[in-house]
């Protein structure tokens, strides 16, 4: 096992060094971390990964371009991370509505939610939202559940009111619609790039 680890360490080290030199990049070891994907433990190997003699810390998750990824590639982790900006946006909407006396105007609250709340929960939905794109999973997302709670508060209806009735009354679609559109746009941009670069 030690010999396999030594070979792996050398391959990764020189592969990373070669790639960085080729691209004119510098590896900042103070900001670099190691994640062992699809492993049962955080560190499946005995020896720590080093780069230029610096031991890189081992983590079970990391953030890349604002998306939180864990070692099991669980999209629920990324979704939970996406809920925070959505909830912050909904809180700002409530504060704005209170300060401008809009709480009694449900149409204004719905518009603010659609324009400011939904986009706040869209970041990287092309990655984590794909789990909810299949038929029947419209209301499985924590983000969708929180959005529906917000809409129910605006309408002042019971929690037992069906999801589809709430969305219909508000004139809104499930968030799945927005995630699907974002995924299609992302896929189209990749195709356009591939076709343009060929």
N, C-alpha and C positions, 0 to 999 in steps of 0.2 A: 504494500500500500504506500509506503514511504517513497519508493522509487517512482510509482505512478504519479504521486503528488509532485515530486520534483520535476518530472517531465511536463506536467500540466502547468506548473508555476512558470517554468521557462518559456513555454509556448505562449501563455497569456502575457507574460512580461514583455517578451520581444515582439509579439504581435501588436500589443498596445503601443509600444515604443515606435515600431515601424509605421503604424497607422498615424500616430501623432506627428511624427517627423514628416511624413508624406503630405499631410494636410497643413503643416505649419502650426500645429497646436502644441500647447504646453500642458502637461498633466499636473494639476494642482493637487498634491497628495493631501493637503489639509482639508480639501473639499471632496475627496474621493472616498467612496464606500464600496463594500463588496456585499452582494446579495447572491446567495446560492438558491437558484430557482428550482422548484419542485423537489425540495429536500424535506425530510421529516424533522430535521433540527436546523437551527440557524447555521451551525458550522458542522457540516458533515465530514470535513477533513480535519486532520490533527494539527497541521501547521497553518499559521495565518498567511494570508496573501500579502506579499510585499511588493513595493515598487520603488526602485532606487534605494533600497534599504529601509524604507519607511513602511511600517505595518499599517495596512488599511483596515479601518474598523469594519466589523461584520454587522449587518443590519438585517432585519426581516422584512423591511419595506423601504422604499425611497420615492422621492418626488422627482418626476421628469417632465419638464415643460408644464408644470402645474397639475399633473396627473399623479395621484398616489398609487403606486404599484407595490404589491406585496410578493413574497417569494413563491406563493402558490398561484399567482396571476389571477387572484380573486377580484372580479369587477365590483363586488359589493364594497370593498375597501375604498375604491375610487369613487363610488357613488356616495358613500358616507362623507367623503371629503368634499364632494360637490354640493352637499346639502347645506354646508356652512355659509357660503356666499348667498345662496338662495334665502336662507333664514335671515341673514343680515339685511338683504334687500327688502324683505317683507317687513322687517322691523323699522327700517327707514321709511317705508311707505306708510306704516301706521303712525309714526311720529309726524310725518308731513301732513297726513290727513287730519290728525288731531290739531296741529298748529294752524291749519287752514280751514278748520271746521268742515271737513269733508266726510266725516264718519257717517253722517246721515244721508249721504249721497252714494248709494251702492254702484251706480254706473261709473262714477268717477273712480271709486275704489277698484272696480273691475278693470278699468282701463289702465290705471297705475300698475296693477298686478300684472297685466298682460305685457305692458311696455317695459317695466323695470324688474319685476320679480322673475318672470320666466327666463329672460336672457341671462340673469345671474346664475341660474341653475343649468345652463346649457354648456358650460365650459367642458370640453373634452367628452361630450356625450357620444361622440363618434366612437369612442373607445369603450366606456363603461355602459352606455345606453343600449348597446346592441343586444344585450341579454333580454331587454324588454320589447324588442321589435316583433316578436311573434304574436299571433292572434291569441287572445285570452290572457296576455300578460300586461294589459293596459294599466292595471291598478296595482301591480306587484311592487313597484318602486317606492322606496321611502320618500323620495322627493315628490312623487305624485300624491302620496297619502297626505303629506304636509300641505301641498298645494290645495287639495280638496278640503282640508280642515280650514285653511284660510278662506276659501270660497264660501264654506258653510257659515263661517263667522260673519262674512259680509252680508250674506242672504238672511242670516238669523234663522237658520233652520236646524232641525235636530240632526244629531250624528247618524241617526238611522236612515236619513234620506239617502236614496240610492245615488251612487256616483254619477251615473249617466244623467239622472234628473238634474243634479246640481250643475253639471257641465252644460246641459241644454239650456237651463234657466240663465246661466251666465254667458251663453253664446261662445263657449270655449271648447276646444278640442282637448283630448288627453295629451299629456306631455309627450307620449309616444309619437304623436304626429310630428312634433318639432324635432325629436331625436331621429326619426326616420328621415326627415328632410335633410337634417344635418349630415347623416351618414351617407345619403345619396349624393349630396354636394361634395363631400369629402372623396367618395369613390370616383365621382366624375372628374374632380380635379386631378386625382392620381392617373386616371386614364388619359386625360388631356396632356398631362406632363409626359407620360410614357409615349404617347403618339407623337407629341411635339419633339421629344428628344431622340426618337428613333431614326 
